[in-house]
Amino acid sequence: MAKVMAVNCGSSSVKFKLYEMPEEKVLCSGIVERIGHDDGIFTIKYNREKDTKTLPVPDHGYAVDIVAQGMIEKGIINHLDEIKAIGHRVVQGGSYFSHSVLWNEDTVKKVESLIPLAPLHNKAHLTGYEAFKKALPKVPQIAVFDTAFHQTMDAEDYLYPIPYEYSEKYHIRRYGAHGTSHKYLSEVGEKYIPESKDKRMIICHLGSGASITATRNGKCVATSMGLTPLGGIMMNTRTGDMDPSVFYQLLAVTGKDYETLFQEMNKKSGLYGVSGISNDSRDIEEACKHGHKRALLAVKLWARRIADFIGQYYVRLGGCDLIIFSAGIGENSPSDRKAVIDNISEALNVTIDEKANQETIRGKEGLISTPNSKIKVAVIPTDEEVMIARDAFNICLK
């Protein structure tokens, strides 16, 4: 048995989960939020208890110390040397990494070189790695890349139709995201289609950030997110794919600068931009119940964009055996799942069991399709952290 940590460092947060491996038993989990503020928040969950405190958290190094001290104070560990490996989520691995790797000087340089493709994420991951390295200098650490799972795509699936020299010289291509989640879901999903020879799946990771991936026999064939997380389907605050001329035209007619518009398309568009209500899909869902016209329009547009990708990937795979819904919206919103299925039910002969759809929420897993549905539909809660812990254990300790 060995204690292994899964870590996800953001620009102002550190999320963590401590496992007993290889049993995959969760010993504790938590988050340090509002790093850089005097009113930072530290939350830790253990033994079905939850403890939250507010305190100054000047930087990531201090946040890591808070986490370490918190685990000792709660008796989860007695000494820091009980932790034998640490796995870090890294959003952008570019074309360098097709699997998880040990952090070393080469890894750091490559992750650093990719900061322009994920400026908020990759910089924070490096900061988190350095903070844990300082706190636990003898503990091996690995990087687990969101983009790695998508490295199996063919060139015609990841290239953009721009002058080829740009693709080669500047590494402009579709990288995708949420790969660790898609990999986990593709593995769990296989049990629902034991009779399938090709295990063709369309996986819908629908959270605040969202992406859809087509897989065959556990390998990525195509994915919706692009060069950055702005591409693909419409999301809570992101536009997803659209005519590039929209950006050019808005520059011309609004008088706003490039950076302002780019941030609006990342943070003020999508469900939020169309509805005008909130960047939280739950608020929009509630507004729909009261007949709010723009909220209803936003959800219809969102569901149509997802259906478009499902149709595209059905063709790309030459059929589909299983559609999976996961992440915050996909796991917890029966009405949003139904909105998506309603768009594809006639063309793909997909039907869902309304009772099963309503009941499969809050961490529940199971089929929501009817027995006569041509394609099975399942809700599977994702677990990126356990995938990170598995890789850390396998690389560092096996």
Secondary structure, 3 states (H helix, E strand, C coil): CEEEEEEEECCCCEEEEEEEECCCEEEEEEEEECCCEEEEEEEEEECCEEEEEEEEECCHHHHHHHHHHHHHHCCCCCCHHHEEEEEEEECCCCCCCCCCEECCHHHHHHHHHCHHHCHHHHHHHHHHHHHHHHHCCCCCEEEEECCHHHHHCCHHHHCCCCCHHHHHHHCCCCCCCCHHHHHHHHHHHHHHCCCCCCCEEEEEEECCCEEEEEEECCEEEEECCCCCCCCCCCCCCCCCCCCHHHHHHHHHHHCCCHHHHHHHHHHCCHHHHHHCCCCCHHHHHHHHHCCCHHHHHHHHHHHHHHHHHHHHHHHHHCCCCEEEEEHHHHHHCHHHHHHHHHHHHHHHCCCECHHHHHHCCCCCCEECECCCCCCEEEECCCCHHHHHHHHHHHHHCC
